[in-house]
Amino acid sequence: MSQINFTDTKHWLRTARTLTEALPYMQKYAGRRLVIKYGGHAMVNPELAKVFADDITLLRQVGILPIVVHGGGPQIGEMLKRLNIQSSFIDGLRVTDAATVEVVEMVLAGTINKQIVAAINAAGGHAVGISGKDDNLLKAKRAEMVKDGKPVDLGLVGEPSAVNPRIISCLEQAGIIPVISPVGFGPDGQTYNINADTAAGAIAAAVGAVRLVMLTDVAGVLDKAGNLVPDLTASQVRALTADGTISGGMIPKLETCLMAVESGVEAAVILDGRVPHSLLLEIFTASGQGTLVTRG
């Protein structure tokens, strides 16, 4: 946190007022876990990446337990292009063969993971990067998809079959922020590429998180007039999906939110990661940001 300039009375009053407003929320979330799915524009924009690292560090410093689960689709795509490996998608999921999964693991568990860890540590935090392979964190099974009534082979795309959060607890007890890349493994040791949203939802449910935060490149769920919908219950999500208000890539994100809240997470929020400090505004203010999903 930046130091307060006590010679600037107006600045001091603004800061004091902000801290006073935030204090009840700090107390509410103290000692509780927040799972934050980090990706999109917030990750590739250097200024927003620094803001994110500062915010995660601040959460830990005030006694909240953030768990970061990150994606990396654009970076994976760029590396595949550089290596002349063709890539294709079906309904937003990358078809992953043996060559592709090697690149996925290299980029996610290597480059991106360590960049995030370094940014948090540079901000004054204490972070350690792990993947779903570490200490059996994310066991996976081959994802199944049916399209137009026919099964679709996505290759080595997986979905969580079991989550063992022991390593998360060990890191937290040491005062360390876990930064997790969504790479899992099957019973035979096969590596699987797991969608970061799906992984974050499964981890949030397994650790009993108070909230799942999905940082995206949109303001949240919009109604048919283009206005932000600030709150949704599970039944409202299903109704808006049925009438076409919720469509496209928002559907799987909300499915993850529903899975989380129906598994015991108190709430899930879809948040615009392009807005600086949107994470803190969501956690520490009454109005919040984005769209909050509850079981209802």
N, C-alpha and C positions, 0 to 999 in steps of 0.2 A: 504494500500500500504506500502511496506517496505521502510525504510528510505534509502536515497542515501548516500553512503560513499564518501564524497567530497575529501578525501585524495587519493582516487583511481581514477586517472584521466581517465584511460581507461574505468572503470565501469561508471563513470559520463558521458563520451561521448556517450557510448552505450545507456544509459538510456535517455539522452537528445535527441538523434537521434530517439529513439523509441517513445518518447512523441511527438516530432515534427511531425513524420509520422502519429501518431494516432490522433492528434489534429483536423484535418479537419473532421474526422469521428465522433469524440466526438461532434463537432458542428452540424454535419448533423443529428445525432440521439438525440440530447439534447431535452428533453421534450416529446419525442415520445416513444411509447410503443413497446416493444419486448415481444412476447409470446414464452416462451421456454418450449418445451415438454422434460421432464427429465425422463430418465429411463435407462434400460439396464445395461451394465457393469459399466458405470460411476456412477451409483447409489450404486451398491453393493461393489465396491472397495473403502475402507476407504480413501485412499490417493486421488483418483479422486473425491470422494465426498467432501473432504475438498477444493480441487482446485475449484470445481464447486461453493461452497459457497463463496469462496474468489472472484471469478469472478462476481457472481451475486451482491455481495456487492459493488465491484468496479463500475459496471455499474450504480448502483443507486447513488453512490457518485459523479459521473461525470455528473449527471443530466439526465440519461436515465431511463426509467420506465420499469423494467423487471417484467413480470408476469410469474410465474412458475406453470406449470401444470404437475403433476407427475403420473407415473404408479406405478407398483409394482407386476407384474405377478409372478416372482420367489418367493417373500415373501408370496404372497397369497397361492401359491402352497405348500410351506413349511408348512404353518399353517394348511391348509386343510389336509395335510398328517399327521401332529401331532394329529389332531382331528379325524382321520380315516374317513374323508369325501371324497368320490370318486369324481374325477373331470375329465371332458372330454372336448375336443376341436373340433370345426368344422371350418375349414379354418382359424385357428388362434384365433377364438373367444371362450371364455370359456362358456360352457353351464352352466347357473346359476339358481339353484333352490333356494327355500326359505332359506335353511340352508347355502348354499354357499354365498348368498348375505349378510347374517349377518357377515360372516367371511371377505368378501371383504370389507365391510364398516369398520369393526373393524381394519383391517390391513391398509387400505388406509387412512381413515380419522383419525385414531388413531396413530398407531406406526410410519408408514413411514412419514406421514405428519409432525408429531412433531419432528422427527429426522432431517428432512430437515430444518425446522424452527430453531431448536436449532443450527444447523451448521452455518446457515447464521448469526444468532445473535451472535454466538461465534466469527465469522469473523469480527464483528464490524458493521453489518447491523442491520436493524430493520424489522423483518418479522413476519407475522401472518398467521396461517394456517386456511383455511376454506375448506368446501366441496361445491359441487354444490347445496346442500340443503339450504345453508345459504342465506337468503334474496332473495330467488327465483332465484339464479344465473343460475342453469341448470335445466330447466324443460325438461322432457324426455318422450318419447313414446317407446313402445316395438319395438325392432329392428326386421325388417323383412328380411329373407334370403330365396332365392330360389336356390336349388342345384339340378342339373340334372333335371330341369323342375318341381321340387316338392318343396313346402314350407317346411322350416325347423324351428322347434321350439327351440329357443335358451334360453327359459325361461326368466329370469329377466335381460336380456341384453337389454340396452336401447340405443337410439340415441337422441341427443339434438333436442327438438322441439321448444324451445325458450331460449334465453340467456338474462338475465337482469344484465348488468354490473355495476349497481349502487354501490354495495358493493366494487367493485374494485376501482372505482373512490374515494369513501370515504377513503379507506385505502391509496391510493396514495396521496391524499391531506394532509394526516397526516404524510407523509414521510415513509410509511410502504410498504414493498414488499409483495404482495399477493402470497401465496403458496396454490395451489388448488388441492384437490383430486377429481377425476372424478366420483363422486357418485351423481346421480340426482334423481328426484322423478317425479312420474306421477300425473295426475289430482286427483286421489284418494289417493294420499300420498304414493303410493307404491315406494319402493326404487329400483333403477335400477343401474346396473353396466355398466358404459359407457367406451368404449375404450378410453385410454388417448390421443392417436393421434387424434381421432375424436373430443374429447372435446376441445383439444388445438386449433384445426382448427376453431371450431365454436366460441370459445372465441376470437381468433385473429380477425375473421371477425366482431364480435359484437363490439369490442373496437376500430376498425380502426387501428390495429397494422401496423407499418411500415414493420415488418418482423415477420414471423413464423419460429422458429428454431426447428428442429426435431433432437434431439440427439439420435443416434442409435449406433449399434455395427458394423457398416460397414463404409467404407470410403465415401460412397455416391453411386450414380448410376454408374454402370460399363458397358462399352460396351462389345461386344461379345469377344473381345480380353482380357478382364479383366482390361482395363484402365479406370481411372476415367473420367466421363463426367462432366466438370465443370459448364456448363450452359445448361439449357433446357427451351424452350418455351412450352406452353400448347400443341400446335399442335405437337411438337416433342415428348413430353411425350406420346401422344396417338399413334403416329406412332411407337415408340419403344416398346410400349405395344403390339400393333397389330402384330409386327414381332417377338415377343418373347424375345427381348433383356431385357425388364423389365418383371420380373416374380416373382412368390411367394409372400413373405411378403412385397416386395418393392411396389407391386401394390396398396394395400390400403394406404400406406404412401403417395404415389404420388397422389392418389385420394384426400386425405386430402389437400395436397399442392395445387392442382388444384382448389378445392372448395374455399380455402382461397384466392388465387390470383384473382379468378373470382368474389369474393365477395368484392374486394377492397383492400386487403392486397398487399403491393407493391411487395413483393417477399417472397418466402419460401425457406428454405435451409435444405437439409438433411446432417447432420454433424456427424463426427465420435467422439462420446463422450469418446472413449478410449484414445484420444490424449489430453494430459494436455493443458489447456487453448485454446482448439480449438474454444470455443465460442468467446474469445477475438480476436483470429487470424482472425476469420470470420468477426467480426464487425469492427475491427480497422486496417485492412491491405487491400491494393489494390487487392492482389491476392486472399484473402479469403481462405476458406477451403470447402470441400464437394461439393455438387451439388446445384446450385442456380436455382430455378424454378420461371419463370416470366410468365405473361399472354401472352406477345409477341404481 
